[in-house]
Amino acid sequence: MKTFTLILFLISSLSIIGKSNQIPGDYLYKSGNAKHNIEYKLQLFKDGTFTFHSLTNIENPPQKNYLFGKGTWANEAKVITFHTNKENDINENTL
């Protein structure tokens, strides 16, 4: 029984450690209500690039703000850093 518990503990520990290093993926944040809505989407790719989408929708006064960005990211000592060229990689629109 002790051996089984030890093996189960080691397997669960390895799976947790393995998942903590998987940074690339899609990250989404939504907030607001029917009159005011905010949505952020960040996609981190395995090749070290990223895309960012932001949408702010306000009902009164009617206004939609859309922001798109892209660039590169790096994981340095468990800190994610983002690099972008403001002239070429950022696109902001107000509708």
Secondary structure, DSSP 8 states (H G I E B T S, - for coil): -HHHHHHHHHHHHHHHHHHHT---EEEEEEEE-SSEEEEEEEEE-TTSEEEEEEEEEETTTTEEEEEEEEEEEEEETTEEEEE--HHHHEEEEE-
